[in-house]
Amino acid sequence: MSLESSLSDPFSLHEKRLKLLHRAAADPMTRMAALSKTVHRDNLLSSKTKGLIALGMAVQSGSDGSMAEITSALVKAGLSRAELVEACGVFLQMGGHPGQVKAGQVLEFYDNFCSQLAV
């Protein structure tokens, strides 16, 4: 993957880096995956609600790869665009201008993942 294509596809770059890290540190990565699975199970909060919390943290941290990965998981979990737009309002309120920029990226990721699922 070229640098230019990796910059335009943060999800692929993020996946590539996670695979590299998993090969280098398999045990901690396996434990992290198990923790994530446990934490995101439906309980008092739904997995979608937990995903939106995680997405808000990714937006605040500015991590394109995390935003793409979490948005992809939320699309697969059935999150509607309207639900995402409402959450983006919170991102804007909490993050000011940087939140505005990242919320726009999240909407773009959502639209891209939905169009990929439709193909």
FENZIHU-V80849 format. One record per residue. N is the residue number from 0. SS is DSSP state (H for helix, E for strand, C for the rest). PHI is phi in whole degrees, 0 to 359 (* if undefined). D_LAST is the distance of its C-alpha to the last C-alpha in Angstrom with 2 decimals. Layout:
n = [N & N]
ss = [SS & SS]
phi = [PHI & PHI]
d_last = [D_LAST & D_LAST]
This chain:
n = [0 & 1 & 2 & 3 & 4 & 5 & 6 & 7 & 8 & 9 & 10 & 11 & 12 & 13 & 14 & 15 & 16 & 17 & 18 & 19 & 20 & 21 & 22 & 23 & 24 & 25 & 26 & 27 & 28 & 29 & 30 & 31 & 32 & 33 & 34 & 35 & 36 & 37 & 38 & 39 & 40 & 41 & 42 & 43 & 44 & 45 & 46 & 47 & 48 & 49 & 50 & 51 & 52 & 53 & 54 & 55 & 56 & 57 & 58 & 59 & 60 & 61 & 62 & 63 & 64 & 65 & 66 & 67 & 68 & 69 & 70 & 71 & 72 & 73 & 74 & 75 & 76 & 77 & 78 & 79 & 80 & 81 & 82 & 83 & 84 & 85 & 86 & 87 & 88 & 89 & 90 & 91 & 92 & 93 & 94 & 95 & 96 & 97 & 98 & 99 & 100 & 101 & 102 & 103 & 104 & 105 & 106 & 107 & 108 & 109 & 110 & 111 & 112 & 113 & 114 & 115 & 116 & 117 & 118]
ss = [C & C & H & H & H & H & H & H & C & H & H & H & H & H & H & H & H & H & H & H & H & H & H & H & C & H & H & H & H & H & H & H & H & H & H & H & H & H & H & C & C & C & C & C & C & C & H & H & H & H & H & H & H & H & H & H & H & H & H & H & H & C & C & H & H & H & H & H & H & H & H & H & H & H & H & H & C & C & C & C & H & H & H & H & H & H & H & H & H & H & H & H & H & H & H & H & H & H & H & H & H & H & H & H & H & H & H & H & H & H & H & H & H & H & H & H & H & H & C]
phi = [* & 284 & 301 & 298 & 290 & 292 & 289 & 273 & 227 & 296 & 293 & 296 & 297 & 298 & 300 & 299 & 293 & 296 & 296 & 299 & 295 & 296 & 295 & 280 & 221 & 300 & 297 & 297 & 292 & 295 & 293 & 295 & 297 & 295 & 298 & 300 & 299 & 294 & 295 & 271 & 295 & 300 & 209 & 296 & 257 & 289 & 297 & 294 & 298 & 296 & 297 & 293 & 297 & 298 & 296 & 300 & 291 & 294 & 298 & 296 & 280 & 79 & 275 & 301 & 298 & 294 & 299 & 294 & 297 & 291 & 299 & 301 & 296 & 292 & 300 & 295 & 278 & 93 & 297 & 277 & 297 & 298 & 296 & 295 & 299 & 297 & 296 & 299 & 300 & 293 & 301 & 297 & 297 & 277 & 248 & 59 & 299 & 301 & 296 & 297 & 297 & 290 & 298 & 297 & 296 & 299 & 298 & 297 & 301 & 304 & 300 & 295 & 294 & 295 & 292 & 292 & 290 & 285 & 284]
d_last = [22.99 & 24.96 & 26.41 & 24.69 & 21.12 & 22.08 & 23.34 & 20.16 & 18.09 & 20.34 & 18.11 & 18.23 & 21.90 & 22.60 & 21.17 & 23.24 & 26.29 & 25.97 & 25.89 & 28.90 & 30.69 & 30.01 & 31.59 & 34.51 & 35.05 & 33.55 & 35.86 & 35.39 & 31.60 & 31.56 & 33.85 & 31.75 & 28.65 & 30.89 & 32.24 & 28.84 & 27.84 & 31.20 & 31.12 & 27.68 & 28.54 & 28.97 & 32.65 & 34.50 & 31.56 & 28.06 & 25.63 & 23.67 & 27.01 & 27.78 & 24.44 & 25.29 & 28.73 & 27.38 & 25.08 & 28.20 & 30.10 & 27.47 & 27.57 & 31.36 & 31.48 & 29.19 & 27.15 & 23.84 & 22.72 & 23.76 & 22.16 & 18.75 & 19.24 & 20.54 & 17.94 & 15.17 & 17.41 & 18.01 & 14.39 & 14.26 & 17.67 & 16.59 & 18.22 & 17.88 & 17.90 & 21.41 & 22.60 & 21.49 & 23.20 & 26.30 & 26.36 & 26.02 & 29.20 & 30.97 & 29.77 & 31.25 & 34.44 & 34.99 & 33.94 & 35.18 & 33.85 & 32.24 & 30.45 & 29.31 & 27.82 & 26.06 & 24.84 & 23.16 & 21.46 & 20.29 & 18.75 & 16.97 & 15.69 & 14.60 & 12.65 & 10.99 & 10.18 & 8.94 & 6.55 & 5.38 & 5.48 & 3.81 & 0.00]
